Amino acid sequence: MKKALAVLLGLLLFCPGLVLAQKKAEGNKTLRLITFPGYAPDELVKKFHKETGITVEVTDSSNEDMIAKLRATRGGGFDLAQPSQDRIVSVTKQFGLYQPIDLKKVDVAQIDPVLLESVKKNASLNGKLYAIPHVFGTSGLVINRKMAPDARDWPDLLNEKYKGRVSYRMKRPILCAVAFGMGENPFAKYNDKAAYQKLLDKVSDALVKGKPLVKNYWENGDALVQSIRAGEIWIAEGWEQAGWKLHEENPDIDWVAPTSGALAWIDTYAIPAKSENVEGAYKWINFCLKPENAAVFTNKEKYATASKDAVKFLDANIKENFTRCYTPEVMKKMNWYPTVPAGLEEIEGKVMDKIKAAK
């Protein structure tokens, strides 16, 4: 027995590769996922573990937090991330946070081709793709039709007849929304900072002038829902989930696509540069994009999935929301967020600080 222990000790001391291989094998039983809250439902985490033996460790995050955490580790600490498609190319170019996607390991047939092409366009660098679409969502108008029957476009957030009954987030979406409402295309100016600044100055003037109309700048979806439910707010910039939740309670309230186009984003799967479980990451991606699994997520969180056949498994009321609000005409006018160039957030931040500080 002592001899056997001595041999084993010798192997551990003089064959470090054996130790590393063992650690790697153990590591592949865990997938460290950094994602948005709700994007990894417990039901799917448990089902995935049962099918693969891999435990998913979920860290709730935001786009800004993902970038900060991955920058701190130079692309390490997590095996899979879920940034929005406009937050990938810039940080990969600057900091090397993500690694290219191997499409041979992705069941592409499960993915909506329109969303896949959008991500290929906005999340590719030097001919290499760095993300796969997961879900998409929109910012539009949440309207109480009984109180604001004529509201239909972004400029209505600045309409005097809704004074004290308006709400929106003081974030990038409202800047872009007001610009589109003015007949401008802010995305077309992203790569010309001088032109973008000039447009934002125009938007800023409009939002400062419209401050007396605003009841509040909402900070989270629950607060927005409560304000509209209580009748304090008649028209707001908001996500479809807020509108749909309220529509179930009160048919007078609903999410409405502005006539100049809703703002649309795609959240993705991207593999950090120093992922220690790349194979597990691909397994989770393919698992979550299976129609029956994708439908579990959509039925719970109400976000539209990139899994093209998930509609077959959606609850009837959820399917009706998509049919009612995402008509072909609405989809045709969607304004998809493109890649955010470096330095743009600093420009927007100063503009928003100016608006908030204005009397």
C-alpha positions, 0 to 999 in steps of 0.5 A: 500500500505504501509503495502504491501511494509513493508511486501515485505521489511521484506521478503527481509531483513529476507529471504536472500535465496529469494534474492539469488534465484532471483539472480540465476534465473536472472543469468541463463538468461546469459551464460558467455563464454570464448573462442577463437575469432570466436568460437561464431558467432553472428548468432548462439548467436542470434539464441540461445537467440531466442530459449532459452532466454539465452544471451551469453556474449562472451570473446575472449581469448587464452589457456594461458589467459583462464588459467590465468583468471580462476586461478585468480578466482579459476574457477569462473567468467565464465560459459563455457570455450573452452580450447584445450584438452591438457590444461585441465587435468594439470590445473584441477589437480593443481588448480581445474579449471574445473568440471566433465562433466555429459554425460547424459546432452550431446547429444553424438549421435551428436559427431564424436566418434573418436574425443570423444574418443580422448578427453576421453583419454586426458581430463579425470582425475581419471576416470572423463571426463572434456571436450567435443570436439568442433572443430579440426585443424592442423598445416602442411605446406603451400606451393607454389608448383610453387616455391617449387614443391618438398617440402613435409615434415617438414625437408624442412623448413630446406632445403638450397634451400629455403633459405630466403623463409621459415617462421614458428611460434616460438611456440611449434608446430615448436619444435614438427614438427622438432622432428617428421621430425627427426623421433622422437616422442616428445609426447612419451617423454612428461612425461620424462623431461630429455628425452624431454629436450635432444630431444629439445636440438637436435631440437634447434641445427637444428633450430639455424643452420637453422636460415639463411633460415628463412625470418621471424617468423610469429606472426599471420595468416593474416601476414603469408597469406600476405607474401605467397601471395606476393611471399616472402614465399614459404614454411611455417609451418601453419594452414590449414585455411591459405592454403585454403584461399590462394588456393582459390586465387592461385591453386599453393598454398595449405595446405599440410600434411607433410609425417611424419604427421601433428600436430592436436589439438582439442578445447573443451567445459569445464565447470569451477568449479564455473560456475553459469549457468551449465544448460545453458552451456549444452544447448549451447554445444548441440545447437552448436553441432547440425549439421546445427549449427556446419556447420554455424561455419565451413562455416565461420571459416573453422575449422573442427567440432566435429559434425559428420553430419555437412558435410551435411550442408557445402558449396561446396567449404568448403567440397572440402577443407576437401576432398582434404586435409584430405584423409584417409591416412592423418588422419591416420598419424595425430599426436594429441597433448596429455595432456601437463604435468606441467613444460613442457612449461617452458622447451620449453620457455627456448629453444625457447628463446635460438633459438631466441637469437642465431646469 
